Amino acid sequence: MAAPLELATTDRSVGSTRLARLVRDVSHLGVADAAGDTDRRPAYRALAQSVRCLILDGRIALRTRVPAERDLAAALGMSRTTVTAAYDLLREDGFLESRRGSGTWTTLPPGAGPQVSGGWLLPAQPGAAEVAIDLSCASFGMPGELMAEVLAEVAPTFAALTMDTGYYHAGWPELRELIAERYVERGLPTTPDQIVITSGAQHGNVLALGLLCGPGDRVVVESPTYPNSVEAMRRARLRPVPVPIGEDGIESDVLAAQLRQAAPRVAYLIPDFQNPTGTLMSQERRAEAAEAARAAGTWIINDETVSDMALDVPSPVPFPASVSRAAAEQVICVGSMSKSHWGGLRIGWIRTTPRMATELAGQRVAMDMAGSVLDQIIAAALLRRGGGFVEERRERLRRQRAVLEEALAAELPDWSWRRPAGGLSLWVDLGEPSSSELADRAAAFGVRLVGGPQFGVDPGTFEHRVRIPYTLPEQTLRDAVRRLAAAFRCEAALPPVSEENRWVA
């Protein structure tokens, strides 16, 4: 693995008004708690705990300058003595660091959390059960009967094409037409020459980053985010700059500040049912983010891998269709059939301007010349069948999400989460920073789990979080939660996972 660059050393800061708002927003510690009305802890300890939670949850990035004690006290309506005591406690615990004449910054205690980010190729854990329930991958399999039927259907088309060279640098023309038609149906005028077929969404992200960025360039990313994309950035010697996510998407005021300060080449966003939080970015936040990027000359890579997985709301319109025409010109959409159909198909695409599509097609020639024609023919056959298959998948997800929530509430009542309106997983708060330890213990209970820090840009953040997909069969989810509860409580290891509950995502 390539050694990551240090994070961008921009002059990050959080103002007193915003920090006071974030303190009030912490669900288990409002201002009333900090003032001692509903919490018996001293007010300074409650305030310190609030700031600590905001740092661990990525709402305040590491190496961010915090406001002066007098300013924060005025914003919170608290005494300066209380804020000073809270800052002293945070410094003592390793969450703040001060330099005389320079201010105070957020940090983490030495050794807090694993020092890695990105990648799912994790080594086998000692003592792991022989057959594991895999909660590390939020994805589905494909019914074998359906694939056999489609293979028989496309055989004549594939046989007819084998007389050709098979090198379609931008993708098989018929599939490009179908993808363009899907965008038109979703409200975004698109022509086939705006589409480049890729070997999955990650391939599309790497192509776009490779064309737009060079070593040392900064890239704004949501915090938390999809770890494999961050890994791709670091391998390309790019500098990820984290921006926190609120309940309706990336915090646009922080994004605008980072765009001005860091001058990033690209902002990588997942506005539709964000991975891992499941957040759906509001129309207001989309417009604000797009206009801020346009003003800064920053391209947006819009990862819409999970856009089809709308469970409680209508499917969102494509990002470029919800912003101004000028801002849309700087948006590259990256999509995939991995979540809606099957990851093994390795079909993704890029939607951009015709000129950019031509440049991206040229970029991929240096990588792999062209994608598999057979995969593209199969993908086209699946798309022609319409949305019935995807709707069946959504209904299955709704049932499995309900089962997972019910099992978690029963077995682990102290854990909490916000139900996402779509997507494939829950972003669960354990209530204590122990997800890496839990992931290690869960292996002995027959469950493969990825700790929250894997989704963070700053090492050690999100240690109190885990992502739990609801893509597995209902009984498998119940069994998985039962095993997680035993691992969390440090009980004796359970028997190996039964064959009927076996699942490899």
Sequence and secondary structure as in RCSB ss.txt:
>XXXX:A:sequence
MAAPLELATTDRSVGSTRLARLVRDVSHLGVADAAGDTDRRPAYRALAQSVRCLILDGRIALRTRVPAERDLAAA
LGMSRTTVTAAYDLLREDGFLESRRGSGTWTTLPPGAGPQVSGGWLLPAQPGAAEVAIDLSCASFGMPGELMAEV
LAEVAPTFAALTMDTGYYHAGWPELRELIAERYVERGLPTTPDQIVITSGAQHGNVLALGLLCGPGDRVVVESPT
YPNSVEAMRRARLRPVPVPIGEDGIESDVLAAQLRQAAPRVAYLIPDFQNPTGTLMSQERRAEAAEAARAAGTWI
INDETVSDMALDVPSPVPFPASVSRAAAEQVICVGSMSKSHWGGLRIGWIRTTPRMATELAGQRVAMDMAGSVLD
QIIAAALLRRGGGFVEERRERLRRQRAVLEEALAAELPDWSWRRPAGGLSLWVDLGEPSSSELADRAAAFGVRLV
GGPQFGVDPGTFEHRVRIPYTLPEQTLRDAVRRLAAAFRCEAALPPVSEENRWVA
>XXXX:A:secstr
            B  HHHHHHHHHH TT  HHHHTTSS  S HHHHHHHHHHHHHHTTSS TT B   HHHHHHH
HT  HHHHHHHHHHHHHHTSEEEETTTEEEE   TT S S    S     TT  SS EE S       HHHHHHH
HHHHHHHHHHHTTS    TT  HHHHHHHHHHHHHTT    GGGEEEESSHHHHHHHHHHHH  TT EEEEEES 
 HHHHHHHHHTT EEEEEEEETTEE HHHHHHHHHHH  SEEEE  SS TTT     HHHHHHHHHHHHHHT EE
EEE TTTT BSSS     GGGGS HHHHTTEEEEEESTTTT GGG  EEEE  HHHHHHHHHHHHTTTSS  HHH
HHHHHHHHHT SHHHHHHHHHHHHHHHHHHHHHHHH TT B    SBSSEEEEE SSS HHHHHHHHHTTTEE  
BGGGG SSTTTTTTEEEEE  S HHHHHHHHHHHHHHHTT        GGG B  
